[in-house]
Amino acid sequence: MAPTGWTVPGDVIGKLRRRWDRGEFLSQLVRGTRWEPVAIGLRGPTAQDTSVHLDHARAWVEEWQRARHLRVEMRTVGGRVVGTNEIPGRVWIDSYEQLWAVLGVQSEVRTCMALLDATRRRAPTIADWMSAKPMEVLRHKGEWARLVDTVLWIDAYARPDMYLRQIDVPGVDTKFIERHRAILAVLLDCLLAEHRVDRTRPPSDFAGRYLFRKKPAYVRFRHLSEAPGFSELAVRVSELAAMPPAVRTVFVVENEITYLAFPPVDNAIVIFGEGYAASRLEPLHWLARKNLVYWGDIDTHGFAILSRVRRTFEGARSMLMDRATLLAHDGQWVDEPNPTTDHLESLLPDEASLYNDLVEGVLGSSVRLEQERISYAAIQQATRQHH
């Protein structure tokens, strides 16, 4: 049986490849660091191996003799008893060019250097980053020119009143920006002045981080009594914040069909909250001066949303989110997929008691009563009580 553990050329190339993949060698080159010869020791046959496994030892030596681009330094094994033999002891990499040939990366090196030279002329700050992260540059080599064009355009022309759609670079659209936002964020962080980057926002919030206009949030609401004009509107949150409807009561519900079928109520509107999007109501400060009524599903997340609404609007009341309503509709219960167990500080005592029972499974595992499963008669009665 042939001995194991002898170093073969593939082992050496693999070790060099791992250092290449980490960017060590290419970073040295682009920074102008002078090459220092690299020596890698080899584990090979002992003197005893050369006599017991002579054929295998010869084959091993021949394999190293066939290795291309590696300078092999020989060493002597053996002595007076078994005779001496010259076998490979270590290999040397004497230059960048030799290393590129060993790894077969000449094309990648030329590409990286060309991209670096071109970028250095246009954006020296980015070129400095490239010197530290050359492998990242190679990963984006196909679109590098467009990436640089994009960040330079943003630096020169972007204003806070612009949408990303207004970036005017050939071959660049919002899908390109979305696809490459991680690397664009790195380059913009290098290039832009500090006051043009909101570092409290992650690169995933690209528009927010680099002070572009974000897609506006909308609120959808219905008038619940006969009135001239539109019966239903979807308006920007910022505009609704400045122009409150002239009504006394505002209902907020989470289910769309419940929103559409909400019973008539004088001097009132109903807002479609859309689940946790209820947080978009926070800028509507005038809600604090209204009779604000929140109605969500009777489950842990429904109470979490209620608590969030009440943190902003302390006087908000809940509707049909009580134990009596839940027990009266026990035949309509379903399972809540992913209950929350968060501590909710803004619930009233009766609400907190029911929430804790849902969390602890007192009434059953993951109990949920959705809005659309509550009888319409109960809704009509509740609206009269809360108006």
C-alpha positions as CSV (number, residue, x, y, z in Angstrom):
1,M,0.0,0.0,0.0
2,A,1.3,3.4,-0.9
3,P,2.0,5.8,2.0
4,T,-0.4,8.7,2.6
5,G,0.3,12.3,3.5
6,W,3.0,13.1,0.9
7,T,2.5,16.6,-0.5
8,V,1.5,16.6,-4.2
9,P,1.5,19.6,-6.5
10,G,-2.3,20.0,-6.1
11,D,-1.8,20.5,-2.4
12,V,0.5,23.4,-3.0
13,I,-1.6,25.0,-5.7
14,G,-4.7,24.6,-3.4
15,K,-2.9,26.5,-0.6
16,L,-1.9,29.3,-3.0
17,R,-5.4,29.3,-4.4
18,R,-6.9,29.9,-1.0
19,R,-4.6,32.9,-0.5
20,W,-5.5,34.2,-3.9
21,D,-9.2,33.8,-3.1
22,R,-8.8,35.9,0.0
23,G,-7.3,38.6,-2.2
24,E,-3.8,38.6,-0.5
25,F,-1.7,38.4,-3.6
26,L,-3.7,40.7,-5.8
27,S,-3.9,43.3,-3.1
28,Q,-0.2,43.3,-2.8
29,L,0.2,43.8,-6.5
30,V,-2.2,46.7,-6.8
31,R,-0.7,48.4,-3.8
32,G,2.7,48.2,-5.5
33,T,4.2,45.9,-2.9
34,R,7.5,44.3,-4.0
35,W,7.2,40.5,-4.3
36,E,8.9,38.5,-1.6
37,P,9.7,34.9,-2.7
38,V,7.3,32.4,-1.1
39,A,8.6,29.0,0.0
40,I,6.3,26.1,0.8
41,G,7.7,23.0,2.5
42,L,6.9,19.5,1.2
43,R,6.1,16.4,3.2
44,G,7.6,13.5,1.3
45,P,9.2,10.1,1.6
46,T,11.5,9.3,4.5
47,A,14.8,7.4,3.9
48,Q,12.9,4.2,4.9
49,D,10.1,5.0,2.5
50,T,12.6,5.2,-0.4
51,S,13.6,1.6,0.2
52,V,10.2,0.1,1.3
53,H,8.1,2.0,-1.2
54,L,10.6,2.7,-3.9
55,D,8.2,2.7,-6.8
56,H,5.8,5.0,-5.1
57,A,8.7,7.3,-4.1
58,R,9.9,7.4,-7.7
59,A,6.4,8.2,-8.9
60,W,6.1,11.0,-6.4
61,V,9.4,12.6,-7.5
62,E,8.4,12.3,-11.1
63,E,5.1,14.0,-10.4
64,W,7.0,17.0,-9.0
65,Q,9.3,17.0,-12.0
66,R,6.3,17.4,-14.2
67,A,4.8,20.2,-12.2
68,R,4.8,23.4,-14.3
69,H,5.8,26.9,-13.1
70,L,7.0,25.7,-9.7
71,R,10.7,25.9,-8.7
72,V,11.4,22.8,-6.8
73,E,14.3,22.7,-4.3
74,M,15.7,19.3,-3.6
75,R,16.9,17.8,-0.4
76,T,18.9,14.7,0.5
77,V,17.4,11.8,2.4
78,G,19.1,8.6,3.5
79,G,22.6,7.8,4.6
80,R,25.2,5.0,4.8
81,V,22.6,2.3,5.6
82,V,20.0,2.8,2.9
83,G,21.8,5.1,0.5
84,T,21.1,8.7,-0.3
85,N,18.4,10.1,-2.6
86,E,17.6,13.6,-3.8
87,I,13.9,14.3,-3.4
88,P,11.8,17.5,-3.5
89,G,12.0,19.4,-0.2
90,R,10.2,22.6,-0.9
91,V,8.9,24.7,-3.7
92,W,9.4,28.4,-4.4
93,I,7.3,31.1,-6.0
94,D,9.8,33.7,-7.1
95,S,7.6,36.4,-8.8
96,Y,4.1,37.6,-9.4
97,E,4.3,36.4,-12.9
98,Q,5.2,32.9,-11.8
99,L,2.3,32.8,-9.3
100,W,-0.2,34.0,-11.9
101,A,1.0,31.2,-14.3
102,V,0.7,28.6,-11.5
103,L,-2.8,29.6,-10.7
104,G,-3.8,30.4,-14.3
105,V,-5.1,33.9,-13.4
106,Q,-3.3,36.1,-15.8
107,S,-6.5,37.3,-17.4
108,E,-8.1,38.2,-14.1
109,V,-4.9,40.1,-13.1
110,R,-4.9,42.1,-16.3
111,T,-8.7,42.9,-15.9
112,C,-8.2,44.1,-12.3
113,M,-5.3,46.3,-13.2
114,A,-7.1,47.8,-16.2
115,L,-10.2,48.5,-14.1
116,L,-8.0,50.0,-11.3
117,D,-6.2,52.3,-13.8
118,A,-9.4,53.5,-15.4
119,T,-11.0,54.2,-12.0
120,R,-8.0,55.9,-10.6
121,R,-8.2,58.5,-13.3
122,R,-11.9,59.2,-12.6
123,A,-12.4,58.5,-8.9
124,P,-9.2,58.2,-6.8
125,T,-11.1,57.5,-3.6
126,I,-12.8,54.5,-5.1
127,A,-9.4,53.3,-6.4
128,D,-8.1,53.3,-2.9
129,W,-10.9,51.0,-1.8
130,M,-10.2,48.7,-4.9
131,S,-6.6,48.3,-3.7
132,A,-7.9,46.8,-0.5
133,K,-10.7,44.7,-2.1
134,P,-9.5,43.5,-5.5
135,M,-11.5,40.3,-5.5
136,E,-14.7,42.3,-4.9
137,V,-13.8,44.2,-8.0
138,L,-13.3,41.0,-10.0
139,R,-16.7,39.7,-8.8
140,H,-18.3,42.8,-10.4
141,K,-15.9,43.2,-13.4
142,G,-18.7,42.9,-16.0
143,E,-20.6,45.9,-14.6
144,W,-17.8,47.8,-13.0
145,A,-17.8,50.7,-15.4
146,R,-21.6,51.2,-14.9
147,L,-21.1,51.0,-11.1
148,V,-18.5,53.8,-11.2
149,D,-20.7,55.8,-13.6
150,T,-23.6,55.5,-11.2
151,V,-21.8,56.6,-8.0
152,L,-20.1,59.5,-9.8
153,W,-23.5,60.6,-11.2
154,I,-25.0,60.4,-7.7
155,D,-22.1,62.4,-6.3
156,A,-22.5,65.1,-8.9
157,Y,-26.2,65.4,-9.5
158,A,-28.4,63.7,-6.9
159,R,-30.6,65.9,-4.7
160,P,-32.9,65.0,-1.8
161,D,-36.0,65.7,-3.9
162,M,-35.1,63.1,-6.5
163,Y,-36.3,59.5,-6.9
164,L,-33.9,56.7,-7.8
165,R,-35.7,56.5,-11.1
166,Q,-34.2,59.9,-12.0
167,I,-30.6,58.6,-12.0
168,D,-29.7,59.2,-15.6
169,V,-26.8,56.9,-16.5
170,P,-26.7,54.8,-19.8
171,G,-27.5,51.2,-19.0
172,V,-28.6,51.9,-15.5
173,D,-32.2,51.6,-14.2
174,T,-33.8,51.0,-10.8
175,K,-33.5,47.2,-11.3
176,F,-29.8,47.5,-11.8
177,I,-29.5,49.6,-8.6
178,E,-31.6,47.1,-6.7
179,R,-29.5,44.2,-7.9
180,H,-26.2,45.9,-7.1
181,R,-27.2,48.0,-4.1
182,A,-24.7,46.3,-1.8
183,I,-21.6,47.2,-3.8
184,L,-23.0,50.6,-4.8
185,A,-23.5,51.3,-1.1
186,V,-19.9,50.4,-0.4
187,L,-18.6,52.7,-3.2
188,L,-21.0,55.6,-2.2
189,D,-19.9,55.3,1.4
190,C,-16.3,55.9,0.2
191,L,-17.1,58.7,-2.2
192,L,-19.9,60.8,-0.7
193,A,-19.4,63.5,1.9
194,E,-20.5,62.5,5.4
195,H,-23.6,64.7,5.4
196,R,-24.9,62.9,2.3
197,V,-25.1,59.5,4.0
198,D,-27.6,58.6,6.6
199,R,-25.7,55.9,8.4
200,T,-28.6,55.1,10.7
201,R,-30.2,53.4,7.7
202,P,-28.8,50.1,6.3
203,P,-27.7,49.7,2.7
204,S,-30.9,47.7,2.1
205,D,-32.7,51.0,2.5
206,F,-30.8,52.4,-0.4
207,A,-33.0,55.4,-1.0
208,G,-33.2,56.4,2.7
209,R,-29.4,55.9,3.2
210,Y,-28.4,58.2,0.3
211,L,-31.2,60.8,0.8
212,F,-33.3,60.0,-2.2
213,R,-37.1,60.5,-2.1
214,K,-38.8,57.3,-1.0
215,K,-42.1,56.0,-2.4
216,P,-44.8,57.8,-0.5
217,A,-47.0,55.9,2.0
218,Y,-50.7,56.1,1.3
219,V,-53.8,55.8,3.6
220,R,-57.0,54.4,2.3
221,F,-60.2,55.5,4.0
222,R,-64.0,55.6,3.5
223,H,-66.7,58.0,4.6
224,L,-69.3,56.1,6.6
225,S,-72.2,58.5,6.0
226,E,-73.6,60.2,2.9
227,A,-71.5,63.2,1.9
228,P,-70.9,65.1,-1.3
229,G,-67.8,64.1,-3.2
230,F,-65.8,60.9,-3.1
231,S,-67.0,58.1,-0.8
232,E,-63.5,56.5,-0.7
233,L,-60.0,57.9,-1.2
234,A,-56.4,56.8,-1.1
235,V,-54.2,59.7,-0.3
236,R,-50.6,60.3,0.7
237,V,-49.9,60.2,4.4
238,S,-48.1,63.5,4.3
239,E,-51.1,65.2,2.7
240,L,-53.7,63.6,5.0
241,A,-51.6,64.7,7.9
242,A,-52.0,68.3,6.8
243,M,-55.7,68.1,5.9
244,P,-57.7,66.1,8.5
245,P,-61.2,65.0,7.5
246,A,-64.0,67.0,9.3
247,V,-65.4,64.0,11.2
248,R,-65.8,63.1,14.9
249,T,-65.0,59.4,14.8
250,V,-62.2,57.4,13.1
251,F,-62.3,53.6,13.0
252,V,-59.2,51.7,12.0
253,V,-59.6,48.1,10.8
254,E,-57.2,45.5,9.4
255,N,-59.2,43.3,7.1
256,E,-60.1,44.7,3.6
257,I,-63.5,43.1,3.2
258,T,-64.4,44.3,6.7
259,Y,-63.3,47.8,5.7
260,L,-65.4,47.7,2.6
261,A,-68.5,46.3,4.4
262,F,-68.2,48.5,7.5
263,P,-71.7,49.7,8.5
264,P,-72.8,53.3,8.1
265,V,-71.9,55.6,10.9
266,D,-72.7,59.3,11.1
267,N,-69.8,61.8,11.1
268,A,-67.2,59.0,10.8
269,I,-64.6,57.5,8.5
270,V,-63.0,54.0,8.5
271,I,-59.3,53.6,7.7
272,F,-57.9,50.4,6.2
273,G,-54.9,49.8,8.5
274,E,-53.4,46.8,6.5
275,G,-51.9,45.0,9.5
276,Y,-48.7,46.3,10.9
277,A,-48.9,49.1,8.4
278,A,-51.0,50.8,11.1
279,S,-47.6,52.4,12.0
280,R,-48.0,54.6,9.0
281,L,-50.8,56.4,10.9
282,E,-48.2,57.9,13.3
283,P,-47.8,61.2,11.3
284,L,-51.6,61.8,11.5
285,H,-51.3,63.8,14.7
286,W,-54.9,65.0,14.4
287,L,-56.1,61.4,15.2
288,A,-55.3,62.3,18.9
289,R,-58.2,64.8,18.8
290,K,-60.7,62.3,17.3
291,N,-62.7,59.6,18.8
292,L,-60.2,56.9,17.6
293,V,-61.4,53.3,17.6
294,Y,-59.1,50.4,16.6
295,W,-60.4,47.0,15.7
296,G,-58.1,44.1,14.9
297,D,-58.1,40.3,15.0
298,I,-58.4,38.7,18.4
299,D,-54.9,37.1,18.4
300,T,-51.5,38.0,19.8
301,H,-50.6,40.1,16.8
302,G,-53.9,42.0,16.9
303,F,-53.1,43.1,20.4
304,A,-49.6,44.0,19.4
305,I,-50.9,46.3,16.7
306,L,-53.4,47.8,19.2
307,S,-50.5,48.4,21.7
308,R,-48.5,50.1,18.9
309,V,-51.4,52.4,17.9
310,R,-52.0,53.3,21.6
311,R,-48.4,54.2,22.2
312,T,-48.8,56.9,19.6
313,F,-52.5,57.8,20.3
314,E,-53.0,57.2,24.0
315,G,-56.8,57.7,23.9
316,A,-57.4,55.1,21.3
317,R,-60.1,52.6,22.2
318,S,-60.5,49.0,21.0
319,M,-63.6,47.4,19.5
320,L,-64.7,43.8,19.5
321,M,-61.3,42.7,21.0
322,D,-62.7,41.4,24.3
323,R,-63.2,38.0,25.9
324,A,-67.0,38.1,25.5
325,T,-66.6,38.5,21.7
326,L,-64.1,35.7,21.5
327,L,-66.1,33.2,23.5
328,A,-69.3,34.1,21.6
329,H,-67.6,33.0,18.4
330,D,-65.8,29.9,19.6
331,G,-67.0,28.0,16.5
332,Q,-65.1,30.4,14.3
333,W,-61.7,30.1,15.9
334,V,-58.7,29.3,13.8
335,D,-55.0,28.8,14.5
336,E,-52.6,31.8,14.6
337,P,-49.6,30.8,12.5
338,N,-46.8,32.5,14.4
339,P,-48.0,34.0,17.7
340,T,-45.9,36.7,19.4
341,T,-45.0,36.7,23.0
342,D,-43.8,40.3,23.3
343,H,-44.5,42.3,26.4
344,L,-47.2,44.9,25.5
345,E,-47.2,47.9,27.7
346,S,-50.0,49.9,26.2
347,L,-52.9,47.5,26.8
348,L,-55.7,48.1,29.2
349,P,-56.1,45.6,32.0
350,D,-58.9,43.5,30.4
351,E,-57.0,43.5,27.1
352,A,-53.8,42.5,28.8
353,S,-55.5,39.7,30.6
354,L,-56.9,38.3,27.4
355,Y,-53.6,38.7,25.6
356,N,-51.8,36.8,28.3
357,D,-54.3,34.0,28.1
358,L,-53.7,33.8,24.4
359,V,-49.9,33.7,24.8
360,E,-50.1,31.1,27.5
361,G,-52.7,28.9,25.7
362,V,-55.3,29.1,28.4
363,L,-58.1,28.9,25.9
364,G,-56.3,26.6,23.6
365,S,-53.2,26.5,21.4
366,S,-52.7,29.5,19.2
367,V,-56.3,30.7,19.3
368,R,-57.3,33.3,16.7
369,L,-60.6,35.0,15.8
370,E,-60.3,37.0,12.6
371,Q,-62.3,40.1,12.0
372,E,-64.2,38.6,9.0
373,R,-65.5,35.7,11.2
374,I,-67.4,38.0,13.6
375,S,-71.1,38.3,13.0
376,Y,-72.3,41.4,11.2
377,A,-74.9,42.1,13.8
378,A,-72.1,42.3,16.4
379,I,-70.3,44.8,14.3
380,Q,-73.4,47.0,13.9
381,Q,-74.0,46.9,17.7
382,A,-70.3,47.7,18.5
383,T,-70.2,50.7,16.1
384,R,-73.3,52.2,17.8
385,Q,-71.6,51.8,21.2
386,H,-68.3,53.4,20.1
387,H,-69.7,56.3,18.1
